[in-house]
Amino acid sequence: MERNNRTILVILIAIVITVAVFSSFGLPLFTGPTPTITLPTPVPAVTLGPSGTQQEEGARVEVTPATVQSVIAVMDRLESYSRSVTTTLEGISATARVWVDGAWTRADMELPDHLTAHTIVGEGKVWRWYGNDREVASWPADGSSVDVEGQRIPTYEDVLELETETITAAGYEEKNGEACVYVEVSVPELSQTERFWVSADTGLLTAAETLVGDEVVYTMTAAALESPVAATASFTLPDGTVLHTVGEAVQQ
């Protein structure tokens, strides 16, 4: 009887070993290979030295007309900042103070006649009023964050929206003492050349110009920025309606 029990025990152990071996080696023959996961190649961080030379973390990122938009698209950008922007069109200049806090933008532009145009953009809508007027016009936004509807304050988004085939030159360049990514665009139907400089430090457009032939007809220059936006910055309409409170849903 005891011998039979030992025999049964040996048989059971053999069965367990057979099942384990089959599970490890034989089962994939019927179920197919185990799926593999391919991780995306991380985009290397890009920084520029004071002279505009590249100091990357990882592989070198070449900037060409074909790749410059991809490089600009992955730059880190501030979520909350303020700065002054000066635009000059055919010799007439205007300066705007711009506040950006998350998805909200306010621009107060002093026009040549000393009247100030106040513009707030957020939640797909634009609000505008002039001087101390309480009458406010509003309309749907066109998707631009700081262009503020016709005040000709371009942003890096304008560069990303360019037709790639119109980009004729790109690279790293210093502009106004700041290391930048440079983009040049040809607009043959208007006999124009457009140039943009995106800061390698902030990822924001810091300068732009338009040429007709060899003559510069438009320039945009941004002053040094402050970040984050001061808590006193106002996104409030003349009637007291608060459209946005600084710091809400904004992460640095």
Secondary structure, DSSP 8 states (H G I E B T S, - for coil): -HHHHHHHHHHHHHHHHHHHHIIIIIHHHHH-------------B--B-TTS-B--BSS-----TTTHHHHHHTS---SEEEEEEEEEETTEEEEEEEEEETTEEEEEEE-TTS-EEEEEEETTEEEEEETT----EEEE--S-SSSTTTS----HHHHHTS-GGGEEEEEEEEETTEEEEEEEEEEGGGTEEEEEEEETTT-SEEEEEEEETTEEEEEEEE---BSS--TT--EE-TTS-EEE-TTTT---
